[in-house]
Amino acid sequence: MKKCSAIIGTSLLALVLSVPAFAAEKPISVYVNGTNLTFPAGTPYLNNNSVLVPFRVVFEKLGMQVLWDAATGTVTGSSPNLTISLKIGSKLATVNGTVKKLTVAPVSSNGTTYIPLRFVAEATGGTAVWDASSRSVKITTAATTAASDEQAITALIKQAIQYYNEEKAVSYYSLVDDADSLTDQVTSLSYFFQSYDIKTTLESLKVLSIQGNEATAYTVEKEIRTGGYYIPDERSEYLYSLVRVNGTWKISEITNEDRTVLLTKEQGMKAATVPQGDAAAIKESLAKYFQAMSAEDASATLAQMYSYDEEYDTDTRASLEEFFSEFDLSYTLNQSNIYYFADGEAAVYAQTTVKDAADGESVDQTMIFIYYQTETGGWMIDDFYYLD
């Protein structure tokens, strides 16, 4: 019985202390903006892949006042705009009153309270990077991080555009978060590069926000066709969503917020040299397209559109039927012109009047239609663009 009691007592003591021996391993160093911190009351250590440190030195170095409540075992760090509270033995902390979950709870040992370092660093708007080889944690505070992060994000987006212009699909997706699961996207982008040649110029870039490991940026990019299949020149506005992965910024999503086709009426109405038979077939197809749209006939509309496969046709038909169920519009083709013509493709500039049967109002609408020639010699609509 005495032996069992001794074993239980030793186990409980180990659980309370929860601090491993440090003699066999190199001590952990903590740097804040390059300054190596000294911890008089204890030694930083690893627990469940988290670095725990005596709380007072870190809070004060991060510019926060410290309050210790011995009765509840709660430590609080506060500044004018931020209050962080952690409790010994609890995996729940609060940041400005909002409950956050910790990977490891604060621990008390020999009169010193140890807290998870990364959580505190990120809660104050900074970053914490663990270097296993040197057993060190490098913290960069919010003020210092903002400038360096903005530079890193700007460099990342510029690098992505460079890889895009160089048509390096694999390199481009190396800048994207979770790139290992993007095999299909890499294949799709490689195929796009084989078909189209586009030169992108970054006209403006603004980092909108940086919050911890997430950021957003807004760009205006000019995209000019230099070869390959025809696609009109455009100016696009993009919203980039970014995440920090292991200390490195990655692109998580790009959303096209707006785009403007860079084609003037003068350019659109300048006639290309087109064989008479092809010109007649293209104009006849365009007229039939608007007739079918006015009649709200999905089958007749699809008959003028290029077919890729059955699934594509089914999805397009469903979209058309949904559109016809919501709107009652009629179309009048006022004028059209084939301004681009090459082997197997053409671009048509078209001006129409669209009338809403519900209120009788009419609006003028200008569009570009991209036509592809089928194997049988017919001409079908492959894509279209609206012009402002």
N, C-alpha and C positions, 0 to 999 in steps of 0.2 A: 504494500500500500504506500509506503514511503517513497518507493521508486516511482510509482505512477504519479504521485503528487509532485515529485520533483520534475518529472517530464512535463506535466501539465503546466506547472509554474514557469518552466523555461519557455514553453511555447507561447504562453500569454505574454511574457516579457518581450519575446521577439516580435509578437504582433503589435504591441504597443509602441515599441521603438521603431520598427519598420525601416531601419536604416542599415544597409549592408556595410560590411567592412571595407575600408578604402585602401588598406595597405598594399593589396596586390594590384591595384589599378592606379593609373595616373589621375590625379585630382581633376575635377571638371572646372574649367575656367569660364567666366561669364564676362562678356564685353558689352558695354552700352555705348554706341557711337564711337567705338574704337578704344574706350577706356576700360581697363581690366578692373573689375570690382573686387574688393576685399570684404570677406565675411567674418567679422570677429566672433560672432556667436555660434557659428556652425559651418559645415562644409556641404556644398551642393552635391546631390547624388541622383542617380537614375532609379526610377521606380515605374515599372510597366511602360517603358519607353518614354517616360516623361521626366524632365529634370526638375527636381524640387530644390528650392533655395530658401534660406532665412528671409522672411518677408520684409523686414524693416529697410534693409539696405536697398533692395530693388525698388520698393515704393518711393523712397526718398529720392533715389537717382532718377526716377521717372517724373519727378516734380510733384509728388503727392504727399499730403499730410497723412500721418498714420494714427489710427485709433485702435487700441487693443482692449477688448472686453473679456477679462479673465473669467467672469461668471458664465458666459455662454461659449467661450472659446472662439470668438469671432474677431477677425482682423478686418479693418476697413481702411482703404486708401481713398482719399478724396482730393479733388481739385475743383476750380470754379465750375467746370462743365461735366465733371465725371465723378461717380462714386462706385467703388468696387468693394464688395463684401464677400468674404470666404469664411467658412466655419470648419473647425477641426473635425475630421471624420465624415464630412458631408460632401457628396459629389455635386451638390447644387450651390451655385454662387449667384450673386445678383450684380448686374451692371446697370446703373441708373434705374434700379427697381425692377429690371427685367431679369427673370430667372434664366440662368445658363447652366448647361450640364458640363461637368468636368470629366476628363478621362481618368483622373486620379484625385482622391480627396486630400486636403491639407493634413499634415501630420505634426504631432507634438513630440519632441524628443529632448530630454535634458533641459527643459525650460525654454526651448526654442521652437517656434512654429515655422514649419516648412510649407511653402505654397508652390503650385505648378507654374513654372516660369513662363512658358509659351502663352498660356491663357492670359496672364497679366499683361504681357507685352502686346498681344493682339487686341486686348480690351482697351488699351490706351491708344490704339491706332497705329502701333508700330509693328515690326516683324521680328521673328526669332528664327534663326537658322542654325541647325545643329550640324557640327562638323565632327563626324565619328573618329576620323583619323587623329585629330588633335584633341578630342574630347573637350570641345568648347562650344558655347552658345554665343552667337553674335546678334545682339539686339540693335535694331535701328529704330529710333523714335519717330513719331509721326511727322514732325517738322522736317527732319532730315530725309525721311522716307519719301515724302510727297515729291520733292524735287527729283530725287533719283528714280522714283517709280515713273514719273512723267517722262523722263528721258528714256527709260527702258521701254515704255509702252510706245512712245513715238518711234524708237528704233525698230521695235518689233513690227509695227504696221508698215513702215518703209521697207523693211526686209521682205515682208510678205508680198508687197507690190512688186518688188524687184524680182522675186522668184516667179511671180505670175507673168511678168513681162518676158522673163527668160524661158517661160514654159517649162518650169521644173516642178511637176506635180508633187513628187515625193518630198522635195525640199520645202515646198509650200505647206504641205500638211504636217511637216515636222514642227511647225510653229503653232499647230492646233492642238488643243487639249484632247487627250484620249485618242491620239493619232493611230494607235495600234489597232483600233476597231474601225478605222475609216478606209479599209481596202477598197470598198465599192466606190467611195468618193474619189479616191486617187485614180481609179480606173476611169471614172466618168470625166474627171478633169483632164486626164491625158488624152482622152478621145476628143474633148472640146478643143484642146490645143492642136490636135491634128487637123481639125476642121476649120478653125478660126484663128486669125492672127490679129491681135488687139494690143495696142500700146496704151497703158494706163499712166496718167500723170496725176500725182497728188497735188491738188490745188490748195487745200487747206486741211488742217488737222487740229482738233481741240480735245484735250482730255477733260471730260465732263465731271467725272467723280472717281475717287479712289477711297474705298472703304474696306480696310483690312486686306483680304485676299481677293477682292473683286473690284473691277473698274469698268468704266464705259468711256468710249471716245467717239467723236463724230468727225467724219471726213467728207470732203467734196472731191470727187475724182472724175477726171475727164478720160473717156475711153474712145480711142480713135482706131478704126479698122485700118490695118496695113496690108491685108491680104486674106487669102482663104475665102470661105463662103461669105456671102454678103450679110452684113449686119449694120444698121445705121449707127453713126457716131452718137455718143450720149454723154451727158454730164449727170453723174449720180451722186446722191448723198447716202452715206452708210452710217449705221450705228454699230460700233464694235463693242461686244461684251467680252471681257477678259477675266481670267482667273490666274492666281499665282499658284504654281505647282512646284513644290520643293524649292521655293525661293526664286523661281523663274516665271515670268509672265507668259501666258499662252492665250491664244484666241479661242473663245468658247462658242461664239456665234457672231454672224454678220447679218444684219437686217438692212435691206434696201428701203430707205425711208422716202425717197423721191428720185425721179429720173426725168430728164428732159432730152428729147431727141434733138440733135443739133443739125437740123435740116431746115433751110429757109424755103419759103414758097417759090422763090426764083430758082433754087436748085431743084425743087421737086417738079417744077413745070418745064424744066429743060429736057427736051426729048432725047432719049437714047436711040441709037441706031438698032432697029429691031426688024427682023424679017416680017413681011406683011402677014403671013399666015399665023405666026406666033403672036403678033400684036393683036390680031382679030380674036384669037382663041383666049388670050388673057383678058381682054376687055369684055368678051362675052361671059366668061366665068365670073368676073366681078359683078356684072349686071345681074346674073342669076343669083349670086350670093345675097345681094341686097333685096332682091325679090323674095327669096326664101325667108330672110330675116323678117321682112314686113309681113309675110304670110304666117309667121311663127311655125314654120315647117322644119323640124329638126332634121328629118331625113334629107330634104332638098338642100339644106344648109351644109350638112355633112358631105353631100355629093360634090361640093366645091372645095373640100378641104383635104389636105394630104393625109393619107392613112398610114400609120406606122404598124399597128397591130390591133387585134380585137379588143384588148383591154383599153387601149388608148381611145378607140372609137366609142366604147361603152361609156367611159368617163366623160368624154366630150359631149355625147348625146345627153347624159344626165345633167350636165352643166347647162346645156342649151334649154332643155325642158324646164329646168328650175328658173332660168332667166325669163322664159316666155310666160311662166305662171305668175311671175312677179310684176312684169312690165308689159304694156301694150303700146309698142312703138312702131312707127312706119319710117322707112328710109327712102330718101330721094338722092340719087347719085347726080350731082351737079356737073362735075368734071373730073377727069382722071388723066394721068399721064405716066407712061413707063419711062422712068428717069434712069434706071440701071438695068442693063441686060448683059448677061454673060452665058457661057455654056451651061445650059440646064437650070438657070435661075434668073429671076427678074424682080425688080422692086417697083411698086406702083404708088404714086402719090394720088390720093383721092379726097375730094371735098364733097361732103354730103350735108343734107338737112335732115335732122331727126325730129319727128313730131310725136308728142305724147298724147295718146287718145284720151287719157283721163282728164287732162285740163286744157288740151288744145294748144299748148305751148310748143314752140319749135326752137331748136338750137342748131347752129352750124357746127359741123364736126370735121376735123381733118385727120386723116389716117395714112399710114404706110402699110401696104400689104406686100409680104414676101412670097413669091411664087416659085415652086419647084416643078420641073418637067418630069412626068412619069416615064416609065420604060416604053409605054405605048405612044408617047408623044404628046399627051394631054398636059394641061397646066393646072396645078392645084395650089390653093393657099396653104402655106406652111406656118406662117406667123403674121402678126399684125401689131402695129404700134399706134398709140394716140399721140398727136402733136398738140401742144398747148396753143 
